[in-house]
Amino acid sequence: MVARLRTVDLAREAGISTQQVRNHEEEGVLPPVPRTESGYRVYDRGHLQALLAYRALAAGFGPERARAIMRAVHAGDEPLALRSVDAGHAEVYEQRVAADAVSEAVAEAAASYLDGRPEPGGPALRVGELAGLLGVRTSALRVWEAAGLLAPAREAGTGYRRYGPEAVRDARIIRMLRQGRYSFDRIRPVLDELRRTGGTGALREAIAERRASHDRRTREMLRGAGLLHAFLTRDGGPAAPREE
């Protein structure tokens, strides 16, 4: 006989509220839930496994992709679910490669704080000129300034922003770190240390934390994939595809 579980049982096992369980049911995260004649939901271990798999997948792949994976599974389209898993792993791999490239580029740019190499573009650039040099919108430069990352000089009389060699150098580093998905809070101490001492300790720390975040995400993805596999191969679950 299949053990019956209540909404509160699933909530307790997953560490969420009963309302969240109902929300996940509406989102298609759980298999269809039968009801009693009086309208009460009747869950079983399969529903619990699906819920735990989704929660683990969401931690690694993100809620949107995790929902898509579980919906595909419940629709009987296991290949689509597995392709979505593959796409998630490929995304993290691409982020790792990009982060490594950014780290190398930033380290080279940071070296200019020590050897004083001049920046391209002349001694002072206007906001549009610097934006064109970096390949960003002028609004991005203003956002960086508002965040306290850039401090351009102001042209006497007109008040126009002017970016000298040091500001251009800072902007290049900010752009590269933003491409690597570093937050403003991570970028700020990097620039502060470079400006004060030319040191790169904060930069190395930021790079190490970024790489560690990729490692954490990969481990979460593996955990989610493991629980998904357990759900797919459970008793009464879909049979594994046969090899030709």
C-alpha positions as CSV (number, residue, x, y, z in Angstrom):
1,M,0.0,0.0,0.0
2,V,1.3,3.4,-1.0
3,A,2.0,5.6,2.1
4,R,-0.1,8.8,2.1
5,L,1.5,12.1,2.9
6,R,-0.1,15.4,3.9
7,T,0.8,18.8,2.7
8,V,2.4,19.5,6.1
9,D,4.5,16.3,5.7
10,L,6.0,17.5,2.5
11,A,6.5,21.0,3.9
12,R,8.4,19.6,6.9
13,E,10.6,17.3,4.8
14,A,11.5,20.1,2.4
15,G,11.9,22.8,5.0
16,I,9.3,25.1,3.5
17,S,5.8,26.3,4.3
18,T,2.6,24.5,3.3
19,Q,1.7,27.4,1.1
20,Q,5.0,26.9,-0.8
21,V,4.1,23.3,-1.4
22,R,0.8,24.3,-2.9
23,N,2.6,27.0,-5.0
24,H,5.0,24.4,-6.3
25,E,2.1,22.1,-7.2
26,E,0.5,25.0,-9.2
27,E,3.8,25.7,-10.9
28,G,3.9,22.1,-12.2
29,V,6.9,21.1,-10.1
30,L,5.0,18.1,-8.6
31,P,3.3,15.3,-10.5
32,P,-0.5,15.5,-10.6
33,V,-1.9,15.4,-7.1
34,P,-5.1,13.3,-6.5
35,R,-7.7,14.4,-4.0
36,T,-10.1,12.7,-1.8
37,E,-13.8,13.0,-2.2
38,S,-13.8,15.8,0.3
39,G,-11.1,17.7,-1.6
40,Y,-8.0,16.9,0.5
41,R,-4.7,16.5,-1.4
42,V,-3.2,13.0,-1.3
43,Y,0.6,12.9,-1.7
44,D,2.9,10.0,-1.8
45,R,6.7,9.4,-1.7
46,G,6.9,10.3,-5.4
47,H,5.6,13.7,-4.8
48,L,8.1,14.2,-2.0
49,Q,11.0,13.0,-4.2
50,A,9.9,15.4,-6.9
51,L,9.7,18.3,-4.4
52,L,13.2,17.6,-3.0
53,A,14.6,17.2,-6.5
54,Y,13.2,20.5,-7.5
55,R,14.5,22.3,-4.5
56,A,18.0,20.9,-5.1
57,L,17.9,21.7,-8.8
58,A,16.7,25.3,-8.1
59,A,19.8,25.8,-5.8
60,G,22.1,25.0,-8.7
61,F,20.3,25.6,-11.9
62,G,18.0,28.5,-10.7
63,P,14.3,28.3,-10.1
64,E,13.2,29.0,-13.7
65,R,15.4,26.2,-15.2
66,A,14.5,23.8,-12.4
67,R,10.8,24.3,-13.0
68,A,11.3,23.7,-16.7
69,I,13.2,20.5,-16.0
70,M,10.4,19.2,-13.6
71,R,7.6,20.2,-16.0
72,A,9.3,18.3,-18.8
73,V,9.7,15.2,-16.6
74,H,6.0,15.3,-15.6
75,A,5.0,15.8,-19.2
76,G,6.8,12.6,-20.1
77,D,9.5,14.4,-22.1
78,E,12.6,13.2,-20.3
79,P,15.0,14.0,-23.2
80,L,13.9,17.7,-23.0
81,A,14.6,17.6,-19.2
82,L,18.0,16.2,-19.7
83,R,18.9,18.7,-22.4
84,S,18.0,21.4,-20.0
85,V,20.3,19.9,-17.4
86,D,23.1,19.8,-20.0
87,A,22.5,23.4,-20.9
88,G,22.9,24.4,-17.3
89,H,26.2,22.7,-17.0
90,A,27.4,24.2,-20.3
91,E,26.4,27.7,-19.0
92,V,28.5,27.3,-15.8
93,Y,31.5,26.0,-17.9
94,E,31.2,29.0,-20.2
95,Q,31.1,31.3,-17.1
96,R,34.3,29.6,-15.8
97,V,36.1,30.1,-19.1
98,A,35.0,33.8,-19.2
99,A,36.0,34.4,-15.6
100,D,39.5,33.0,-16.2
101,A,39.8,35.3,-19.3
102,V,38.6,38.3,-17.3
103,S,41.0,37.5,-14.4
104,E,44.0,37.5,-16.8
105,A,42.9,40.7,-18.5
106,V,42.3,42.5,-15.2
107,A,45.6,41.3,-13.7
108,E,47.4,42.8,-16.8
109,A,45.4,46.1,-16.5
110,A,46.1,46.2,-12.8
111,A,49.9,46.0,-13.5
112,S,49.6,49.4,-15.2
113,Y,49.1,50.9,-11.7
114,L,52.7,49.9,-11.0
115,D,54.5,50.6,-14.3
116,G,52.5,53.7,-15.3
117,R,51.8,52.6,-18.9
118,P,49.6,55.3,-20.6
119,E,46.0,54.5,-21.5
120,P,44.8,54.8,-25.1
121,G,42.6,57.7,-26.0
122,G,44.6,60.7,-25.0
123,P,45.0,62.6,-21.7
124,A,41.3,63.3,-21.0
125,L,38.2,61.9,-22.6
126,R,34.6,63.0,-22.5
127,V,31.9,60.6,-21.4
128,G,30.9,59.6,-24.9
129,E,34.5,59.1,-26.0
130,L,35.2,56.8,-23.0
131,A,32.0,54.9,-23.5
132,G,33.0,54.3,-27.2
133,L,36.5,53.2,-26.1
134,L,35.1,50.7,-23.7
135,G,32.1,49.6,-25.7
136,V,29.5,50.5,-23.0
137,R,26.7,53.0,-22.8
138,T,27.3,56.4,-21.3
139,S,24.6,55.5,-18.7
140,A,26.9,52.7,-17.5
141,L,29.7,55.2,-16.7
142,R,27.2,57.3,-14.8
143,V,26.0,54.3,-12.8
144,W,29.6,53.5,-11.9
145,E,30.2,57.1,-10.8
146,A,27.0,57.0,-8.7
147,A,28.2,53.8,-7.1
148,G,31.5,55.6,-6.1
149,L,33.7,53.6,-8.5
150,L,34.6,56.4,-10.8
151,A,35.4,60.0,-10.0
152,P,35.8,62.0,-13.3
153,A,37.0,65.6,-13.2
154,R,34.7,68.4,-14.3
155,E,35.5,70.8,-17.0
156,A,35.6,74.4,-15.8
157,G,32.7,76.4,-17.1
158,T,30.7,73.6,-18.7
159,G,30.8,71.1,-16.0
160,Y,31.3,68.3,-18.5
161,R,32.9,65.1,-17.2
162,R,36.5,64.6,-18.2
163,Y,38.2,61.3,-17.7
164,G,42.0,61.5,-17.4
165,P,44.4,58.5,-17.7
166,E,43.7,57.2,-14.2
167,A,40.0,57.4,-14.6
168,V,40.2,55.6,-17.9
169,R,42.3,52.9,-16.3
170,D,39.8,52.5,-13.5
171,A,36.9,52.3,-16.0
172,R,38.7,49.6,-18.0
173,I,39.1,47.5,-14.9
174,I,35.5,48.1,-13.8
175,R,34.2,47.1,-17.2
176,M,36.3,43.8,-17.2
177,L,35.2,43.0,-13.7
178,R,31.5,43.7,-14.5
179,Q,31.9,41.4,-17.6
180,G,33.0,38.7,-15.1
181,R,29.8,39.4,-13.1
182,Y,31.6,40.9,-10.1
183,S,29.4,43.1,-7.9
184,F,30.1,46.7,-7.1
185,D,30.8,45.7,-3.5
186,R,33.5,43.4,-4.8
187,I,35.0,45.9,-7.3
188,R,35.2,48.8,-4.8
189,P,38.0,47.3,-2.5
190,V,39.9,46.2,-5.6
191,L,40.1,49.8,-6.9
192,D,40.7,51.2,-3.4
193,E,43.7,49.0,-2.9
194,L,45.1,49.6,-6.4
195,R,44.8,53.4,-6.0
196,R,46.4,53.4,-2.5
197,T,49.2,51.0,-2.8
198,G,49.1,49.3,-6.2
199,G,48.5,46.0,-4.4
200,T,46.4,43.3,-5.9
201,G,45.4,41.3,-2.8
202,A,41.7,42.4,-3.0
203,L,41.7,41.5,-6.7
204,R,43.1,38.0,-6.0
205,E,40.6,37.5,-3.2
206,A,37.7,38.6,-5.5
207,I,38.9,36.2,-8.3
208,A,39.2,33.3,-5.8
209,E,35.7,34.0,-4.4
210,R,34.3,34.0,-8.0
211,R,35.9,30.7,-8.7
212,A,34.7,29.3,-5.4
213,S,31.1,30.4,-6.3
214,H,31.4,28.4,-9.5
215,D,32.5,25.4,-7.5
216,R,29.6,25.8,-5.1
217,R,27.1,26.0,-8.0
218,T,28.5,23.0,-9.7
219,R,28.2,20.9,-6.5
220,E,24.6,22.1,-6.1
221,M,23.9,21.1,-9.7
222,L,25.4,17.7,-9.1
223,R,23.3,17.2,-6.0
224,G,20.1,18.3,-7.8
225,A,20.9,16.0,-10.7
226,G,21.4,13.1,-8.3
227,L,18.0,13.7,-6.7
228,L,16.4,14.0,-10.2
229,H,18.0,10.7,-11.2
230,A,16.6,9.1,-8.0
231,F,13.1,10.4,-8.9
232,L,13.3,9.2,-12.5
233,T,14.4,5.7,-11.5
234,R,12.2,5.2,-8.5
235,D,9.7,2.3,-8.3
236,G,6.8,3.3,-10.5
237,G,8.8,6.0,-12.2
238,P,9.6,6.2,-15.9
239,A,11.8,3.4,-17.3
240,A,15.3,4.2,-18.4
241,P,15.6,4.4,-22.2
242,R,16.9,1.3,-23.8
243,E,20.2,1.3,-25.7
244,E,19.9,0.5,-29.4
